[in-house]
Amino acid sequence: MDFTQAGIILFTPHYEACIVFYGEVLGLTLLHSIDRPGETLSTFDLGGTYLMIEPEEAAGPRESGLPLKLRFNVADVVARCEELRRRGVKVTLHHHSWGTTAEFQDPAGTRCALRSDAGFGL
């Protein structure tokens, strides 16, 4: 397959709160936003891919759930963790033998984490 782009679509009952969270709190760049009858979504740059946020009703009927965690690799987890805390996000820092993570949730309860770049893939 010859993909030109890849992305993740997050369907959420907390659309507006998630737009603020991913745009203002995490600082992702908004690529585009659509708000017209029958179509509401916002798309953010996610490090070379995209994260599209849509209201939950746009997903249609759910046949099965999918455990999901959005992970964002960063150079300095501790510094970014403190930045998130200053922005009102409850964050738990974890030190592992393979690196450092900081666990948190978006307003819809989607699990998110920061992960240290150092040691990734080793």
C-alpha positions as CSV (number, residue, x, y, z in Angstrom):
1,M,0.0,0.0,0.0
2,D,1.2,3.5,-0.8
3,F,-0.2,5.6,2.0
4,T,0.0,9.4,1.6
5,Q,-0.9,10.2,5.2
6,A,-2.0,8.4,8.3
7,G,-4.1,9.5,11.3
8,I,-6.1,8.6,14.3
9,I,-9.8,9.6,14.7
10,L,-10.9,10.1,18.3
11,F,-14.7,10.1,18.7
12,T,-15.7,11.7,22.0
13,P,-18.7,12.9,23.9
14,H,-16.6,15.8,25.0
15,Y,-15.7,17.4,21.7
16,E,-15.2,21.0,22.7
17,A,-13.2,20.1,25.8
18,C,-11.0,17.9,23.8
19,I,-10.4,20.6,21.2
20,V,-9.2,22.9,24.0
21,F,-7.1,20.1,25.6
22,Y,-5.2,19.0,22.5
23,G,-4.9,22.5,21.0
24,E,-4.3,24.7,24.0
25,V,-3.1,22.4,26.8
26,L,-0.9,20.0,24.7
27,G,-0.2,22.7,22.1
28,L,-0.8,20.6,19.0
29,T,-1.1,22.7,15.8
30,L,-4.7,22.8,14.4
31,L,-4.6,21.8,10.7
32,H,-8.3,22.5,10.0
33,S,-11.7,22.6,11.6
34,I,-15.1,21.9,10.0
35,D,-18.4,22.9,11.5
36,R,-21.3,22.6,9.1
37,P,-24.6,20.7,9.2
38,G,-23.9,17.0,9.6
39,E,-20.1,17.4,9.8
40,T,-18.1,18.7,12.8
41,L,-14.4,17.9,13.3
42,S,-11.1,19.3,14.1
43,T,-7.7,17.9,12.9
44,F,-4.4,18.5,14.7
45,D,-0.8,17.8,13.5
46,L,0.5,14.8,15.5
47,G,4.2,14.6,14.7
48,G,3.8,13.7,11.0
49,T,0.4,12.1,11.3
50,Y,-2.9,13.6,12.4
51,L,-5.3,13.4,15.2
52,M,-8.9,14.1,14.1
53,I,-11.4,14.8,16.9
54,E,-15.1,14.2,16.1
55,P,-18.2,14.2,18.3
56,E,-19.1,10.7,19.4
57,E,-22.3,10.5,17.5
58,A,-20.4,10.7,14.2
59,A,-18.9,7.3,14.9
60,G,-22.2,5.4,14.4
61,P,-23.0,2.3,16.4
62,R,-20.1,0.7,18.3
63,E,-19.6,-3.0,17.8
64,S,-16.6,-3.3,20.1
65,G,-14.3,-1.2,22.2
66,L,-10.7,-0.6,21.6
67,P,-8.2,0.0,24.5
68,L,-6.4,3.1,23.4
69,K,-3.6,5.3,24.8
70,L,-2.2,8.3,22.8
71,R,1.6,8.6,23.5
72,F,3.7,11.6,22.8
73,N,7.5,11.2,22.8
74,V,9.3,14.3,24.1
75,A,12.9,15.1,25.0
76,D,12.3,16.0,28.6
77,V,9.3,14.2,30.2
78,V,9.8,15.8,33.7
79,A,9.8,19.4,32.2
80,R,6.7,18.7,30.0
81,C,5.0,17.0,33.0
82,E,5.4,20.1,35.1
83,E,4.1,22.2,32.2
84,L,1.0,20.1,32.0
85,R,0.5,20.4,35.8
86,R,0.7,24.2,35.5
87,R,-2.0,23.9,32.9
88,G,-4.3,22.1,35.3
89,V,-3.7,18.5,34.1
90,K,-3.4,15.7,36.7
91,V,-0.2,13.9,35.7
92,T,1.5,10.9,37.2
93,L,5.2,10.5,36.5
94,H,6.7,7.0,36.2
95,H,10.4,6.0,36.0
96,H,11.1,2.7,34.3
97,S,14.3,0.8,33.4
98,W,13.6,1.7,29.8
99,G,12.7,5.4,30.2
100,T,10.3,7.8,31.8
101,T,6.6,8.3,31.2
102,A,3.9,10.7,32.4
103,E,0.4,9.4,32.4
104,F,-2.7,11.6,32.1
105,Q,-6.2,11.7,30.5
106,D,-8.0,14.0,28.2
107,P,-11.4,15.4,29.2
108,A,-13.2,12.4,27.7
109,G,-11.1,10.0,29.7
110,T,-8.8,8.9,26.8
111,R,-5.6,7.7,28.3
112,C,-2.5,9.7,27.2
113,A,1.1,9.6,28.1
114,L,4.4,11.4,27.5
115,R,7.4,9.1,26.9
116,S,11.1,10.0,26.9
117,D,12.8,9.9,23.6
118,A,15.9,8.5,25.2
119,G,16.0,4.7,24.8
120,F,12.9,4.5,22.6
121,G,13.0,1.4,20.4
122,L,15.9,-0.2,22.3
